[in-house]
Every structure is written in structure tokens, then in C-alpha cells.
Amino acid sequence: MADDLKGLETWNDAMTSLQLLQIDPHGFGGVWLRAPFGPVREHWLQHLLQAGLNTVKLPGNIDIERLLGGIDLSLTLQSGRLHMQPGLLQQADQGLVLISMAERFATALVAPMTQAMDTQSLPPLKFTPHEEYPIRTQFGVVALDESMKDDPPVSPALQERLGLWFDLEDLVPSDITGVSLDTLKPHNAQETVSIRIAADALAGMQQARSQVEWTDDQALAVCITAQGLGIESLRIPTLALRVASCHAALHLRKQVNDEDLAFAARRVLAPRATQLPAPAENASDTEAENSANPDSEPDQAPDDPHAATPPEPPSPQEPSRDAEEASSTDESEEDPGTAEEDSPKTPLPENLQEMMIAAALASLPPDVLAGLLMKPGRSQGNTAGRSGQFRTGTQRGRPLPPRPGRPGGHARLHILATLRAAAPKQRLRSGAQQGRVAIRAEDFHVHRYQQHSSSCLILALDASGSAALQRLAEAKGAVELLLQQSYARRDSVCIVAFKGAQAQLLLPATRSLVRAKRAMTGLPGGGGTPLALALKMACEQATQLQRQGVTPILVVLSDGRANVNLQGLGGRPQAQADAQLWAAQWRQTGHRALWIDTSLQPDAQVQNLAHIMGGSYMPMPQVQAQRMAAAMDNIRRLAA
């Protein structure tokens, strides 16, 4: 029942987004809609077309000239005179651009599109070297994402600029039959099954949107909530406030309220969450408890890691407000009855933050919440690991827009791009004859292709200790699941096992499920934990894989209690120091890493090692093959 209600809420919000697009088509960027081809997505698109917005569809094979405008090559060659054509982005002015299969949208076209969204203009058309005509255009984007979990995602630059995110992948037609038309019916508009807002009502809402205001406390709550959810981009809180303003205008309100902020939290902030927010600590309550129990502070300080955390500094723009809140707190302690009468009518920023976080987390599916437990390390290696996923070549792969260059060797001449470059210069070339095109070396363009490189998951498997047999059995099951899922991607698995006084390459990089089963069958367990040797071997394997054009990803399955150093000798302090040294070496490689902690309780020492590696940390006291395979697949997709 809870899943049905959540699906109904998602669909209601998706329909509400169509009304927000009518009020402000380009103000909050647009909509990212993840949904496979099917009745649910088609139903939403049908309502989009009925909304009356100027919607321009971008074909999958569009080129830069058709997108931004430029030379009409066929007419230019036919007439012998230069003819220009407007681009599709210009035609979408004050409307929407609809991108089907946005995950396959050419990367070279994303940059000019996002630049046009930021500047609200297109590069000027040049009829002659001295004539330029700037083009103003404002448009929103609806990106339809049909990607599977194994496919590359939509360009991050485009995702960042789309305010509303919706995932309709798990919805079925029965989930959208219970949609309430009362929630979708615009204020002061006739009741109709269409989502389109009447013209007079729309004019009133657009006028109300320009007058909507929010308080400083509400803006502060949005920013703190975004920070708590791990959202680093400063653009996102601005989009959230813009969406909240549109939602308020939809109900003809001139002030943003809690309902508007909750909608923005569900559909702007929650889908972008990368971590679970830390529990908020009320400073006034802590002071009251400390004053009431002065003897309890020394006893509780060692057990509570958050007790020593200083409260957040007050906003420099509002020093007087903090003083007023502190004075009201003191008054409430002296006279509770008076405090209730004098309490402010507007909620405090802490209450707004708690409300927005609760709304955001309530909209996330359980599997997404579980994935947020793997908080990624913030380091220089988090993005550098993606560099090996795509390579640019001139022979084969996914076609990219051509670039200027000389043909020869493996570079092939791109005829159409060469003609486009030569066409505007014919009048200036005295050697050009009637009916012929004069081409110079400066006009040459060559083909380019994007080649996808596979990834290899290096599993550093702890085979030491009494619980090694269970770890090995579950790890074997997880590797089998990964190899079955990654066959189509051509990804591989490499296993490094460590126990006793050495680490061994149990399985070189392979995609063979049979070899993986054979290598892990009968592996004995027990002995010491030479963690540093395992990390050293993992770094060596990563270097070899990177030379082959394969992106390495490290997954460590261990409790992190190293007691064997690099020389194979016992001694816990030196073993830990060596492990930290090679963990830092992995961080320097710039590739993704995940540490699955098999300790009975989450260990701060293991968390520190994962942080030194620049990797994610996930506690798993009871190792399970399914959970382990899902965690490895998540870290692989993050690196893709």
C-alpha cells in the first residue's frame, strides 16, 4: 500500500510539473524524466503536447548546424549563393526542447545547448566577416531518459540545469489511474481532464509568479538541506527556490509556504541526494540538558561523537535574529506559558530544514536510501576515474561531430563538413569558377568517433581469520552475479586474495565465469592479514589495466585489522602504517574504490582507511552475495 501511495504521489507531482512548465517554461531549466518507452511515459507526453507549449523535438541525428543555425548547405550549393537557416533552439524560443533518448545525446552538442540555456542567446550568425546578428532565445528542456542501469547516464552538465527530476521507471498503468484531478485542476479554471491551464488563469499565475517572495529563513533552510543531502552545486538551491515559487504561483500565493518547499524538496533536492543527512542537533536543547545535568557531560562525551561538534555559526546577514531567538529561549525557560503566547507564527529555520529533509527522504525508494549509506569520499579521484571510460578516435565507435584536421593515416575526410567550411568563402576566392567549389586545406574536416572502454573490478578479498570461509563463499556468489550481469558490457573481474604473510593474484582480469568459479573453489582461509601487500598488488594491477585502456575499480572486502607489514612480518602498528601508505597510493591513481567493512560493528579505523583511499565505505557485518553484488554494481556505475 505504501508503494502504491508513493507511486501515486510521484505521478501527481509529474502532472503538476506540466502546469509549472506552462507558468515558467524556462525559469527552472526543465524536466529530466527517466522512464522506458511505454504507456506511462506516453500518457505524460500526451498531456505535455496538450499543454499548448511551443515544443520542438530534436532528432537523434541532429548536427551542430541544425541545432544552432547556420548554412543551408543544399540551398547554398544549388544556388551558388550563401543561405542561412535558423536553428531548432531558436525555433523553441519561449517554449520547450524535447530530447528523446537524452542519454545518447551527443556530448559535443550538450555544451552549446547548456551555454544557450545560461546566456539565453545563441552564437551570432555571420553573413559576412563583418556582419553578425545576435540571436536571443529562452527555452526549457525536457530530457527523456530511456537508459538502463548499465548505460551511460545523461550528461551531468545537462542534468544540473534541469530543475525537476522524475523517475517513472517502476510505475505501471494502474498507478496512474488514481490521479486526483482536484490537485491538478488550476485555480479559477474550468474542470477538465486536460492539464492545460486556461489563458486567463495562466496570465494570473504568471503575474503572481513574478511577485512571489520567500523569506531568508526559507532560503537558508533550502541551502542547509541541499548541503545535508550532499549536493555540491550552488545552482541547485536556486532552482529549488524557483520551483517553489512556481508552485506557489500555481495556487495564486504571493508567499512561499511549507507545501511549496516540500514539493521542491521532493522533486529538486531528493533525486540528487548523495548522502543521508546527519541528524540535526538543537543547540538550545543541548544547553538545557547540560545545565540540568552538569555531572553527566563528562560521562557522555566519549560515547557521543557529535557532542563535541560545535553548532553551526550564525548567518552573518542576520546577527540580530539569532540574538532574538536566544532571548526567546531564555524567556521560555523562565515562563513556559508566556513563551507559548509570544512564540513566532513563522516556523524556525531548524523546523523548516527538518520538514524539507523529511519530505525529501520520504520520496526516495528503499533501494535508493540503502545506496546512500555508501557515502562517497570527496577527493580528486572521484571524477578522474571516469577518464578511461570513453576515448576519442578516428577509426570506429560512436560518431562525434567532425573537427578541423588533415586527412591521412587513420583520419578520414568528412566531406559535408568540409563543404560547409568552404561555402562562405567562395566570394573571397578568386579561383572559384561558376558551378565549382574552391576548397583549401584550411577547410578540411575529419571524422571522429567515441570509443567505449570497459572497466575491471579488482576485488581485494580478505581470506584471513576464522570467518574467512563465509566471506569467501559469499564473495564467490557476488562475483558470479557480477559476471553474469556484465557480459554484455564486456567488463571484467580481477581477484586479489590475501592471508598469512602474502597476497596472491588469485584471478587475473577475466570475463570468464568458469575461470572465476574455478579460481575461488577450495581457497583455504585463516592466518594473518597482510592488507598492505594486497593494496600494493591492487595498485600494480590498476596500472597495467589503465595501460590497456581499461578503467580499474577497487573493492576491498575486509575488517581492516592489518597485522602483517610489507616485509611479511608481524606487528600491527607498522602493518597499519603500510596499509595507510598504499591506500594513499590508490587515491593518487584517481580511480573509484569501495571498502566493504566486515567488522561486527562499523569500525572508525576502517572508515579512516576508506577515506584515505578516497573511496566509499559500506558496513556489512553479515556478508551477503546479493547486497555485495549490488554495492559493486553501484560503484561501477558511478565510475561509468
Solvent accessible surface area in square Angstrom, and as a share of the most:
residue,aa,sasa,rsa
1,M,172,0.77
2,A,75,0.58
3,D,105,0.54
4,D,81,0.42
5,L,108,0.54
6,K,61,0.26
7,G,8,0.08
8,L,47,0.24
9,E,60,0.27
10,T,14,0.08
11,W,0,0.00
12,N,27,0.14
13,D,8,0.04
14,A,0,0.00
15,M,4,0.02
16,T,13,0.08
17,S,0,0.00
18,L,0,0.00
19,Q,1,0.01
20,L,0,0.00
21,L,0,0.00
22,Q,4,0.02
23,I,6,0.03
24,D,7,0.04
25,P,19,0.12
26,H,45,0.20
27,G,22,0.21
28,F,1,0.00
29,G,8,0.08
30,G,0,0.00
31,V,0,0.00
32,W,26,0.09
33,L,0,0.00
34,R,46,0.17
35,A,2,0.02
36,P,67,0.42
37,F,151,0.63
38,G,17,0.16
39,P,86,0.54
40,V,11,0.06
41,R,14,0.05
42,E,66,0.30
43,H,67,0.30
44,W,0,0.00
45,L,21,0.11
46,Q,98,0.43
47,H,21,0.10
48,L,0,0.00
49,L,105,0.52
50,Q,74,0.33
51,A,4,0.03
52,G,44,0.42
53,L,34,0.17
54,N,68,0.35
55,T,33,0.19
56,V,20,0.11
57,K,125,0.53
58,L,9,0.05
59,P,63,0.40
60,G,84,0.81
61,N,135,0.69
62,I,17,0.09
63,D,53,0.28
64,I,65,0.33
65,E,42,0.19
66,R,86,0.31
67,L,0,0.00
68,L,21,0.10
69,G,11,0.11
70,G,6,0.06
71,I,17,0.09
72,D,35,0.18
73,L,18,0.09
74,S,84,0.54
75,L,72,0.36
76,T,9,0.05
77,L,80,0.40
78,Q,152,0.68
79,S,54,0.35
80,G,64,0.61
81,R,158,0.57
82,L,50,0.25
83,H,60,0.27
84,M,44,0.20
85,Q,43,0.19
86,P,67,0.42
87,G,0,0.00
88,L,13,0.07
89,L,0,0.00
90,Q,62,0.28
91,Q,80,0.36
92,A,0,0.00
93,D,54,0.28
94,Q,100,0.44
95,G,0,0.00
96,L,0,0.00
97,V,0,0.00
98,L,7,0.03
99,I,2,0.01
100,S,57,0.37
101,M,68,0.30
102,A,2,0.02
103,E,18,0.08
104,R,151,0.55
105,F,25,0.10
106,A,22,0.17
107,T,82,0.48
108,A,29,0.22
109,L,4,0.02
110,V,6,0.03
111,A,66,0.51
112,P,23,0.14
113,M,0,0.00
114,T,7,0.04
115,Q,111,0.49
116,A,2,0.02
117,M,29,0.13
118,D,72,0.37
119,T,68,0.39
120,Q,63,0.28
121,S,26,0.17
122,L,8,0.04
123,P,69,0.44
124,P,55,0.35
125,L,27,0.13
126,K,119,0.51
127,F,83,0.35
128,T,52,0.30
129,P,99,0.62
130,H,176,0.78
131,E,72,0.32
132,E,90,0.40
133,Y,111,0.42
134,P,109,0.68
135,I,17,0.09
136,R,163,0.60
137,T,1,0.01
138,Q,49,0.22
139,F,7,0.03
140,G,0,0.00
141,V,0,0.00
142,V,0,0.00
143,A,0,0.00
144,L,1,0.01
145,D,2,0.01
146,E,47,0.21
147,S,6,0.04
148,M,125,0.56
149,K,122,0.52
150,D,59,0.30
151,D,59,0.30
152,P,52,0.33
153,P,72,0.45
154,V,1,0.00
155,S,27,0.17
156,P,87,0.55
157,A,40,0.31
158,L,1,0.00
159,Q,31,0.14
160,E,52,0.24
161,R,38,0.14
162,L,0,0.00
163,G,0,0.00
164,L,0,0.00
165,W,29,0.10
166,F,1,0.01
167,D,76,0.39
168,L,2,0.01
169,E,58,0.26
170,D,124,0.64
171,L,23,0.11
172,V,76,0.44
173,P,67,0.42
174,S,79,0.51
175,D,28,0.15
176,I,18,0.09
177,T,109,0.63
178,G,47,0.45
179,V,34,0.20
180,S,43,0.28
181,L,68,0.34
182,D,108,0.56
183,T,80,0.47
184,L,7,0.03
185,K,80,0.34
186,P,6,0.04
187,H,99,0.44
188,N,117,0.60
189,A,19,0.15
190,Q,156,0.69
191,E,121,0.54
192,T,65,0.38
193,V,117,0.67
194,S,35,0.23
195,I,4,0.02
196,R,136,0.50
197,I,6,0.03
198,A,44,0.34
199,A,87,0.68
200,D,108,0.56
201,A,12,0.09
202,L,40,0.20
203,A,60,0.46
204,G,30,0.29
205,M,1,0.00
206,Q,75,0.33
207,Q,116,0.52
208,A,10,0.08
209,R,53,0.19
210,S,77,0.50
211,Q,79,0.35
212,V,15,0.09
213,E,116,0.52
214,W,106,0.37
215,T,59,0.35
216,D,84,0.44
217,D,22,0.12
218,Q,16,0.07
219,A,22,0.17
220,L,62,0.31
221,A,0,0.00
222,V,0,0.00
223,C,61,0.37
224,I,31,0.16
225,T,0,0.00
226,A,3,0.02
227,Q,130,0.58
228,G,17,0.16
229,L,1,0.00
230,G,7,0.07
231,I,20,0.10
232,E,123,0.55
233,S,32,0.20
234,L,159,0.79
235,R,85,0.31
236,I,3,0.02
237,P,14,0.09
238,T,88,0.51
239,L,17,0.08
240,A,0,0.00
241,L,16,0.08
242,R,76,0.28
243,V,0,0.00
244,A,0,0.00
245,S,4,0.03
246,C,0,0.00
247,H,12,0.05
248,A,0,0.00
249,A,0,0.00
250,L,8,0.04
251,H,72,0.32
252,L,65,0.32
253,R,58,0.21
254,K,128,0.54
255,Q,78,0.35
256,V,2,0.01
257,N,52,0.27
258,D,64,0.33
259,E,90,0.41
260,D,0,0.00
261,L,0,0.00
262,A,17,0.13
263,F,3,0.01
264,A,0,0.00
265,A,0,0.00
266,R,41,0.15
267,R,14,0.05
268,V,0,0.00
269,L,0,0.00
270,A,2,0.01
271,P,45,0.28
272,R,23,0.08
273,A,14,0.11
274,T,57,0.33
275,Q,24,0.11
276,L,66,0.33
277,P,23,0.15
278,A,76,0.59
279,P,109,0.68
280,A,65,0.50
281,E,94,0.42
282,N,72,0.37
283,A,44,0.34
284,S,37,0.24
285,D,76,0.40
286,T,45,0.26
287,E,117,0.53
288,A,42,0.32
289,E,109,0.49
290,N,60,0.31
291,S,87,0.56
292,A,75,0.58
293,N,80,0.41
294,P,90,0.56
295,D,122,0.63
296,S,33,0.21
297,E,94,0.42
298,P,93,0.58
299,D,107,0.55
300,Q,110,0.49
301,A,53,0.41
302,P,110,0.69
303,D,122,0.63
304,D,62,0.32
305,P,109,0.68
306,H,92,0.41
307,A,53,0.41
308,A,94,0.73
309,T,75,0.44
310,P,106,0.66
311,P,98,0.62
312,E,126,0.56
313,P,117,0.73
314,P,90,0.56
315,S,33,0.21
316,P,126,0.79
317,Q,156,0.69
318,E,24,0.11
319,P,94,0.59
320,S,74,0.47
321,R,83,0.30
322,D,53,0.27
323,A,63,0.49
324,E,113,0.51
325,E,48,0.22
326,A,56,0.44
327,S,53,0.34
328,S,57,0.37
329,T,43,0.25
330,D,80,0.41
331,E,94,0.42
332,S,38,0.25
333,E,108,0.48
334,E,148,0.66
335,D,68,0.35
336,P,88,0.55
337,G,41,0.40
338,T,55,0.32
339,A,25,0.19
340,E,135,0.61
341,E,146,0.66
342,D,99,0.51
343,S,65,0.42
344,P,85,0.54
345,K,204,0.87
346,T,93,0.54
347,P,58,0.37
348,L,71,0.35
349,P,18,0.11
350,E,80,0.36
351,N,74,0.38
352,L,5,0.03
353,Q,29,0.13
354,E,94,0.42
355,M,50,0.22
356,M,0,0.00
357,I,25,0.13
358,A,60,0.47
359,A,17,0.13
360,A,0,0.00
361,L,47,0.23
362,A,65,0.51
363,S,11,0.07
364,L,10,0.05
365,P,53,0.33
366,P,97,0.61
367,D,99,0.51
368,V,62,0.35
369,L,57,0.28
370,A,53,0.41
371,G,26,0.25
372,L,15,0.07
373,L,97,0.48
374,M,15,0.07
375,K,107,0.45
376,P,25,0.16
377,G,10,0.10
378,R,111,0.41
379,S,24,0.16
380,Q,118,0.52
381,G,5,0.04
382,N,22,0.11
383,T,92,0.54
384,A,49,0.38
385,G,0,0.00
386,R,91,0.33
387,S,79,0.51
388,G,21,0.21
389,Q,8,0.03
390,F,76,0.32
391,R,117,0.43
392,T,89,0.52
393,G,15,0.15
394,T,42,0.24
395,Q,95,0.42
396,R,171,0.62
397,G,45,0.43
398,R,91,0.33
399,P,96,0.60
400,L,24,0.12
401,P,29,0.18
402,P,38,0.24
403,R,120,0.44
404,P,95,0.60
405,G,27,0.26
406,R,176,0.64
407,P,54,0.34
408,G,49,0.47
409,G,86,0.83
410,H,124,0.55
411,A,22,0.17
412,R,123,0.45
413,L,67,0.33
414,H,36,0.16
415,I,116,0.59
416,L,95,0.47
417,A,8,0.07
418,T,3,0.02
419,L,34,0.17
420,R,54,0.20
421,A,25,0.19
422,A,0,0.00
423,A,10,0.08
424,P,58,0.37
425,K,67,0.28
426,Q,40,0.18
427,R,194,0.71
428,L,135,0.67
429,R,24,0.09
430,S,121,0.78
431,G,53,0.51
432,A,33,0.25
433,Q,114,0.51
434,Q,180,0.80
435,G,80,0.77
436,R,171,0.62
437,V,58,0.34
438,A,14,0.11
439,I,70,0.35
440,R,99,0.36
441,A,45,0.35
442,E,119,0.53
443,D,0,0.00
444,F,52,0.22
445,H,30,0.13
446,V,13,0.07
447,H,45,0.20
448,R,44,0.16
449,Y,27,0.10
450,Q,30,0.14
451,Q,40,0.18
452,H,104,0.46
453,S,6,0.04
454,S,24,0.16
455,S,6,0.04
456,C,0,0.00
457,L,10,0.05
458,I,0,0.00
459,L,0,0.00
460,A,0,0.00
461,L,0,0.00
462,D,1,0.01
463,A,0,0.00
464,S,4,0.03
465,G,36,0.35
466,S,122,0.78
467,A,52,0.40
468,A,1,0.01
469,L,123,0.61
470,Q,93,0.41
471,R,19,0.07
472,L,14,0.07
473,A,64,0.50
474,E,51,0.23
475,A,0,0.00
476,K,58,0.25
477,G,21,0.20
478,A,0,0.00
479,V,1,0.00
480,E,35,0.16
481,L,43,0.21
482,L,6,0.03
483,L,7,0.04
484,Q,108,0.48
485,Q,91,0.40
486,S,5,0.03
487,Y,140,0.53
488,A,93,0.72
489,R,30,0.11
490,R,109,0.40
491,D,10,0.05
492,S,14,0.09
493,V,5,0.03
494,C,0,0.00
495,I,0,0.00
496,V,0,0.00
497,A,3,0.02
498,F,1,0.00
499,K,54,0.23
500,G,27,0.26
501,A,58,0.45
502,Q,123,0.55
503,A,15,0.12
504,Q,78,0.35
505,L,62,0.31
506,L,28,0.14
507,L,3,0.02
508,P,59,0.37
509,A,44,0.34
510,T,12,0.07
511,R,102,0.37
512,S,40,0.26
513,L,48,0.24
514,V,94,0.54
515,R,106,0.39
516,A,1,0.01
517,K,81,0.34
518,R,161,0.59
519,A,26,0.20
520,M,12,0.06
521,T,87,0.51
522,G,71,0.68
523,L,22,0.11
524,P,84,0.53
525,G,34,0.33
526,G,25,0.24
527,G,57,0.55
528,G,20,0.19
529,T,10,0.06
530,P,0,0.00
531,L,0,0.00
532,A,0,0.00
533,L,35,0.18
534,A,0,0.00
535,L,1,0.00
536,K,73,0.31
537,M,43,0.19
538,A,0,0.00
539,C,10,0.06
540,E,80,0.36
541,Q,26,0.11
542,A,2,0.01
543,T,59,0.34
544,Q,91,0.40
545,L,9,0.04
546,Q,97,0.43
547,R,196,0.71
548,Q,126,0.56
549,G,15,0.14
550,V,26,0.15
551,T,1,0.01
552,P,0,0.00
553,I,1,0.00
554,L,1,0.00
555,V,0,0.00
556,V,0,0.00
557,L,0,0.00
558,S,0,0.00
559,D,31,0.16
560,G,0,0.00
561,R,128,0.47
562,A,0,0.00
563,N,46,0.24
564,V,12,0.07
565,N,13,0.07
566,L,48,0.24
567,Q,131,0.58
568,G,22,0.21
569,L,114,0.57
570,G,63,0.61
571,G,34,0.33
572,R,119,0.44
573,P,113,0.71
574,Q,93,0.42
575,A,0,0.00
576,Q,21,0.09
577,A,50,0.39
578,D,10,0.05
579,A,0,0.00
580,Q,67,0.30
581,L,95,0.47
582,W,49,0.17
583,A,0,0.00
584,A,36,0.28
585,Q,78,0.35
586,W,0,0.00
587,R,60,0.22
588,Q,120,0.53
589,T,45,0.26
590,G,7,0.07
591,H,8,0.04
592,R,17,0.06
593,A,2,0.01
594,L,0,0.00
595,W,2,0.01
596,I,0,0.00
597,D,1,0.01
598,T,16,0.09
599,S,8,0.05
600,L,139,0.69
601,Q,138,0.61
602,P,73,0.46
603,D,34,0.17
604,A,79,0.61
605,Q,73,0.33
606,V,1,0.00
607,Q,77,0.34
608,N,65,0.33
609,L,1,0.00
610,A,2,0.01
611,H,109,0.49
612,I,37,0.19
613,M,2,0.01
614,G,5,0.05
615,G,8,0.08
616,S,3,0.02
617,Y,30,0.11
618,M,16,0.07
619,P,44,0.28
620,M,0,0.00
621,P,56,0.35
622,Q,106,0.47
623,V,7,0.04
624,Q,85,0.38
625,A,20,0.16
626,Q,131,0.58
627,R,95,0.35
628,M,0,0.00
629,A,4,0.03
630,A,54,0.42
631,A,2,0.02
632,M,0,0.00
633,D,17,0.09
634,N,40,0.21
635,I,1,0.00
636,R,16,0.06
637,R,83,0.30
638,L,79,0.39
639,A,0,0.00
640,A,30,0.23
